[in-house]
Amino acid sequence: MVLPLFCVEHEHRRHRRHHDDDDEPDVDVDTDDDSDNDEDEEDAFVEMSLDPRRFERRVARDFRHKIRRFIRDTPAANALLDGHETSDTLIDFALDLTLDDFNSTPPLIGQFQLAFHPSQSLVMLGAIIWILKSAGLQQSRNQLDYASGGITVATSNKTPLYQSWINIMMQEYEAKKLNLKKAINAEQAYGGVNSEYVQINFGGNLVFFGLDSVNMVRNGIFI
């Protein structure tokens, strides 16, 4: 059974809770409980079939969690903040903008939803870029440098740092997006790439077949 991207990735191991990253942001605990994995895959498949909207919300929640893990946006890691810096609303908006960018950039190869996007890493990278842009704009708007008594104080002066990260990630994102869309477009246009053994001459007749036909030949069906 082939499941969408996040059907095969359960949201958390059953022995962990959603707030574990807040307490220990740098510690990952994994187990090899295959029975739990199978149950989660079945639950996700049933949820996708019976309640697609609820499944989409589950996928979005999983993306929010992973994005926060990657950018270290947890209360324990935010030394100067009391909680998360990036709201759920902003992350969801960044995901929507990323999907819109992918779907509207030529070549137009169809409309992909979050749960069925061909590249999880590309979606995460795009969303993080939008989040950094938003944070960078806030830094620029709130920047204030002042001096008093020979002491100079600068607040919200991280704009150049944000711009640097945005430029680095943007180059990676655009290159990967273009290559992925080209590959999908070519596959949709021409199909798969076969070896020279796809054409075999039987009694003067040129026969085209795939792997199933190869097995039939091996079993003597064509002989």
N, C-alpha and C positions, 0 to 999 in steps of 0.2 A: 504494500500500500504506500502510495506516495502522498505525503502530507505537505501542507504549506510550510513556509519557513519556520513559523513559531509553534506549529503543532508538535514538532519533534523536540522542542526545547521547553521543558516545563519551567514554570516561572521561578521556582526555587526548589531545592531539595526539601523533602518533608521534615527533615530534622532542623531546618533553619527557618527563621521568620524574616519578614520584610524589613525589620529595623536592625538586622544584624550589622549592616554596613555602617549604621550610625555609631555603633559601639566599637566595632573593629574594622575600620575602612580598608586596611591593608591585608586582611587575613581572609583567605578563601578556604572553605572546607568542602571537599567533594567526597562522594562515596560512589560505589559501584553497584547500587541497588537496582538491578535490571527490572525487578518486578514493579517498583515504583515508577520507573520510566515508562514501562508499558501501560500502566494504569493512567498516567498523565497524558500519554499520547491518545489513548482511547477517549478520555474525557474531553480533550481538546477537539478531537474529530467530531464527537457527538455535539459539543457546543457549537462548532462551526456549522454543522448541518441543521440544527434545530433553532439556533438563535445567532444568526450572523452578526448582528449589531453588538451583542454581548461579546462575541468572539473578537470583533475589532477592538472593543474597549480593552479586552484582556491583552491583545497584542500591543496596543498603545501604552498600557501600564507597564508591560515588560520592557518596551523601548525606553520609557522614562527612567526606569530603574537602572538599566544598563548605561544610559547616557550619564546619569548622575555618578555611577561608579567610575566611568572613564574620566570624567572631568573633576573627580574628587569633590563633588558638591554634596557633602554630608555634614551634619552638625559637628561631628568629631573632628573633621578635617578643616572646617571653617573657623580658624582661630579668632578672627575678628568679627564673626557673625554669630547670632544665636539662632541657628536653624539653617535652612537651605537658602542659597542665594537665588536660584532659578526656580520659578514657580512651575507647577504642572501646566498651567495655562500657556506659559511661554514655550515650554518644551513641545506641547501639542501643536502650537502655532508654527514652531520651527519645523516640525515633522510635516505639517501640511504644506509649508513653503517648499520643502525639499521635494516632496512628491510632485507638486505643481511644476517645479523646475525640471524634474526628470521627464515628466509626461509632455511638457510643452517645448522641449528642446529637440530640434531635428537631429537625426531622422525620427519621425513620428511613428512609433512602433506599437502604439496602444496605450491604454490607460491602466496603470498599475496601482493597486491598493497597497496599503501598508503591509498587510499580512501575506501578500503574494508577490512582493517585490523581489526581483532576482538577486539583489545584493544587500544583505543586512549592513555590512560595513559601509557601503556607499550612503545609505540612508542615515546612519549614525554620524558619519563624517559631515554630510550636508547639514544635518540638524545642529551639530556643534558649531559649525561656521556661522549659522544664523544667530545662535545664542551668543557667540563671541562678538558679532556685529552689534547686537543689542546692548551688551555690556560695554563695548567700546564707545558707543554713542552716549551712554549714560556717563562714562568717565569724562568724555569731552565736554558734555553739558555742565557737569558739576565741578570741573577743574577750577581751583582757586589757589593762587600763590600769594602769600603775604609775608611781610617781614615786620618784626617788632623787637626793639631792644637788641638789635644785632642778630636776632634769630630769624631764620627764614623757614616758613612752613609751607608745604605743598600738599594739597588734598586732591584726590581723584586725578592723579597725574600718570595713569597707566595706559593712556591711549596709544603711545608708540609700541608698547609691548603687545597689546591686543592686535594692532595692525600687523605686527610681525607674524604672529601666529595665524592670523586670518590669511595672509598672503601665502604662507607655507602650505596650509591645509587646502586653500583654494586651488593651487596648482595641482596637488594630488587629486582633489575631487574632480576637477574638470577633465583631467587626463583619463581617470578611471571611468568617468561617466561616458565620455566619448568612445572609448574602446569597447565598453560594454554594449552601448547602443549600436555600434557598428557590427559587433558580433551577432547580436540578436537580429538585427535587420538582415544580415547576410544569411543567417540560418532560416529566417522566415521566407526569404526569397528563393534560396537554392536548396534548402533541406540539408541533410547530413552529408558528410564527406565519406565516400566509400573507397575501398581498396580496388585494385585491378581485378580481384577475384569475383567482383559483382557481376561480371560478364563471362559467361561460359558457353561455348558452342556445343550443342548437342545435335549431331546428325545434320549439320548445316544450318540449324536454327539457333539464333542468338537469344539466349535466355537471360533475363534480369531477375535477380532474386536477392533476398536478405538472409539473415542468420537462420531464420526458420526454414527457409528453403535449403540452406546448406545442410541442416540436420536431416531433411528429407532425402537429399542426395546420398548422405552417408548411410541412411537406412535402406537405400535401394529403391526408393519409391519412383525415381525418375529413370530407373534402369530397366 
